[in-house]
Amino acid sequence: MTSELNEAVVAAQAGDEDAFRFLYRTLQPGLLRYLTALVGADAEDVASETWLQISRDLPTFTGGEFRAWTVTIARNRAMDHLRRQRRRPSLPVPVQALADLAGDADTAERAGETLGTEAALALIATLPPREAEAVLLRAVIGLDAESAGRVLGRRAGAVRTAAHRGLRRLATLLQRQDPTSEAAPSATPPRPRPGQPAPRAP
């Protein structure tokens, strides 16, 4: 996908409208989910502002991670919007907007796989903001830690740690809500019934 995306960027810079449509179709769903987490119901408006800037600035894009470049623009537009609205960023995360989240395969796999459930989507709003945004950039947008770090202005290790902690926190909260799922095996073996010999140690 990365090479295909890079080829589309080069073609779009040369004026290929089909290539630009491909970029839009590929990136818009993730951007919209991310922006929904940042600005709620205003995500469509902010996404429109984002794509206007992307189309205007595309000729000046000089390489690197295009997905991270677009997310940086989206995040800046979201922050401008929030400043205009004079309200703090929130993470409402409606179920419909994040129905098909990808898992973060490198940490807390179970939490990543269940982010699409209603329970997890409600819980993500309870994460500390730094952890929540790291989880969104890694799991929703699909950025690696280095690219997410550039978007957030933080070190890759700090983003990786924040995403890991956020997903671990979600996994713990989900486990508390559903203690029967993936229950840990008992630490003590069952006691033998009277007259039954005790099992030998392996």
N, C-alpha and C positions, 0 to 999 in steps of 0.2 A: 504493500500500500504506500510506503514512503516514497519509493521510486516513481510510482504512478502519480502520486501527489506532486512530486517535484517536476515531473514532466508537464503536468497540467499547469503548474505555476508559470513555467517558462512560456508555454503556449498562450496562457492568458495575458502575460506581459506583452506578448507580440500582437495582442488584439483578438485572439481566438475566443469568441463568445461561448462556444460549446465547452471549452476548457474552464471558463469562469463559472458556467453553470454546474460543471462537475465539482469544482471547489465548493460552491455553495451547497450543493446537495450532500457532499461528504462532511462538511464541517458544521453546517447550520444546526442539525439536531443536538450535537453536543454543546455547542455554544448556547443554544436556547435553554437547555437544562441547567447549565452553569449560571446563566444570567437569571433564570427563574429563582435559583437559590440565593442570588445576591439582591435582586430588586423585586421579586415576587411578580405581581400581575403586570408590571411595566416591562417585563422581559422582551416582549415583541418589539416595543418601541426602541429599547436600547439596542436590540439586535439589528434593527433597521439602521440606526445611527452607525453601528459597528460596520455593517456592510457598505454603507456609503463611504466611510473612511477607507476601508480596505480597497474598494474600487478606485478611489482617488489616489491612494498612496502605493498601489501595487507596482507601478513602474519604478518606484524608488527602492523596492525590496531587493536587497543585494545578496540574499542567500541565508543559510542557517535553517532552523526549524520553523517552517512556515506555520504549522499548527500553533506553536508557542507565540509567534508574532501576532496571529489573529486573536488569540486569547488575551494577549497583553492589551491590544486595542479594545477588546470587549470589556476587560476589567477597568481600563481607564474611563471608558464611556459610562460604565456602571457607577464608578466612584463619583464622576461628575454629576450624574443623575441623582445620586444619594445626597450629595452636597446641595444640589438645587432644592431637593425636597426637604432638606434639613431634618433628616431622620437617620437613625443608625441602621447599618446593614443588618438584615435578618436572613434567616435560612428557613423559609416556610416549606420548601420542598414538597409540592403536591404530588400525590401518587401518580397522576396521569403524566406529569412531566418527566418522571424518572422511572418509568415502568420497565425499561430494558437496560438498566445499568450493567456495565461490564464489571467483572470482579477484579480486584487488585491482586494479581496472582502471587506477588512476591511476599505478602505478609497478611496474616489474619484471613486466610482464604475463605473460611466459612462466612465471616462477616461480609466480605466482598461479594460472595455469591448470593447473599440474601438481601443485599441493599435494595433490590427491587420490591421487597415485600412492604406492605403497609406499615407493619410494626417498625421495621428498620428506618423507613422514611420519616416516621414520626420521631424516632430517636436521634436521627442525624442533626436535627435542629437543637438538640441539647448539648452537642459537642462544643468545646471551646472554639471560638472563631478560627484560630490558626489551624487547629486540627481539621475542622469542618472544610475549610477551603482547600487544604492539602488533599483531603480525601476526594473532594470534588474534582480537582485538577487531575489527580492520578486515575480515579475510577471512572469519572464521567467523560472527561476530555481525552484521557488516555496518554497524558504527557509522561515522559520519564522524569526522574527526580531532578536532573540537571535543568531541563526545560522549565519545569514547574518552578524551580528556584529562581530562574531568570524572570519569570512572570511576577513572582511575589517579592523579588528583591531579597531573597534569602539564600543561604547556602543549600546545596543539594542534600547534604546530610541532615540539615534541619528540617527540610521538607519531607525527606524519607522518614525521619523520626516522628514528625507530626502525623503523617498519614498512617504510620504503623500504630501509633498510640490511639489515633481516632478509630481505626478499624478494630483494634483490640478492645477498646472501650465499647464499641457497638456489639462486638461478639459477646462480651461479658453481660451487657444489658439484655441482649437477646436470649442468652442462656438463662438469665434470671426470670425472664418472662415465660420461657418454655423449658423448665428444668428437665423434662422428659427427653428432650432432643439431645442426642449424643451424650447421654449420661455416662459419667466416668464409671468404670467397673469398680466394684467394691474392693477396698484395700485388704479386707480380711476374708479368707476363704470360708465357705459355709461349714458349720460344725456338723460332724457326722451324727446320724441318728443312733440311738442306743443300739448296741449290738453290731454296728457297722464299723469296720476298721477305718482308722483315719487315713486319708490319702497320703501317699508318700511324697516327700519333697522331690522336685525334679532334679 
